[in-house]
Amino acid sequence: MQRWLNETAIVFAIEFRRFLTEWPVYLLVSVIATAPLFLIRLAGEFSSLEDTRLLAGAVVFGLGLQSINGTGQLMVSERFEGQMKLFRTAPMSKAAYVVGVTLFTVVMATVSTVAVLGLGAAAGIPFELSPLLLPLVIMTGASLTGFSVLIATNARTASGGALLASALGVLVAMLSPIFYPIERLPVALQWLAHLSPFTYAGEAFTEVLSGGASVLSQSLILLGFMVATSAIGIARMQWRER
Amino acid sequence: MTMNDEQVAIRVVDLRKRYSGGTIANEGINLAVERGEVFALLGHNGAGKTTLVRQITGELMPTSGEITVCGVDVLRRPREARRFLGVVPQEAELFGHLTVMEHLYYFGRLRGLDRKTVASRSEDLIRHLNLVEHVRKATSQLSGGLKRKLLVGIAMIARPPVLILDEPTTGLDPFSRHEVWSLVRQCQLAGTAVLLTTHYMDEAENLADRVGIVSGGSLLTVGTVEELHARIGHRYRLTFGSPDQERPGHLRRLTEYGATVADLQSRAAELGLDEYSVARTSLEDIYMEIAGQQLCREVHRAAMA
């Protein structure tokens, strides 16, 4: 266990050095990707709940970009550029690599959330800061890591893998009712939305940002997604090619 | 050559690799590399060297066969086997945002070294690889040759009992190549087994105790350079200008092989040559002869098919 923790910490440290040198880019991407969402407020009067839901939706959308897109593209580039070879030829487990990269994703997700909340404050949206935000960010950011791993290890080309990661991140965010209540969706899409962790993340962030704390059920679902998709991703990851 | 199990660092038995598309990349490979031995694999591009190496490092699953590293089964316990390996993969890339020192630090730590040991070994490697002035640079600022040297350093930082170097000196200038050779020799003296793939015949001739020639996915021959000389049966080559003025320029310079200088001199006399040179056959000559014959057979087979 000690060895595994050491391996995970080293992978995280290597990736985190990337963040230290490139953090303005990560911050800018989060701002550019989510700022236009706030323009919707120009369309008319928004109730307090609608404002909070918009902010929560922007947070989840940003987290979606960072988790599937960010992690997927990072792993795809490390696989095709050759950095992953340095890990694969070292005596370490693939689980340590996946968890180390996921921890890095969580850091990026936190930065993204801070940026989006800053934008929300600048747009005049009132919200509550709660300690519950951090575990929600972690669970949402890591809820689909397994998909990123599957894309990264099964992509045939770097460009194909990067495109797939981007498309899937946006698709999952768009299919989830993060900006409006799930009841507004057609019934078929409601079924689909229930399969997305971002649906529950949207509900949980709306609750917490409006000052509530009743997010136990959503948190358990997000935790379940995080554990299940990570386990599938690690199990299916091709650390050794066939 | 027979070796007992304790002497053997790498053992490959009846290895076969067939890709899902049907391409057979390795066929019937049997190989044993002894502790403290440098074994060079030679072969043209696409011959199957890197496929073989990647199966030994546990990156690629063989179709059938057995591989052990220091007695550990690579197929069943790849992670444990990798503890005995230091690897310079052919197409590995460094992390552009990390410095030279950070690479050695993190990959030393990943192999279980404590901070103090990593620091002292990093200093040694940096000095031997002549990377002192680049220590604090991000590797994105380094030339391809310097990056390659750092990859060699990363492979050696934990002083593993087996080193797998897949074209470690490709892109290096002559001075840098000699720095790497010197490190490989030091490792060998310390008892490390080294499996090296290279396109540089002088590198194999300088470093290797034994050489294997790979072509068409198979290991055609294995032996010391002397044994290979004996196997092809001629020790000298005669190079002469052809008196035939009708031949194009590049064909006027011809090479013939013979077992002794006298053989070759008589051949020169027979041809009526008064200007020629006689030299000992090199590893390149041996390689061209053995691999060349195989290549001709492959081309012929492909044409017939």
Interface residues (C-beta under 8 A of the other chain):
Chain A: R3 N6 E7 I10 A13 I14 R17 R18 T21 E22 E81 G82 Q83 K85 L86 R88 T89 A90 P91 M92 S93 R240 E241 R242
Chain B: S20 R54 T57 G58 E59 L60 M61 P78 R79 E80 R82 R83 L85 V87 P89 E91 A92 E93 L94 F95 H97 L98 E102 Y106 F107 R109 L110 R111 G112 A138 I154
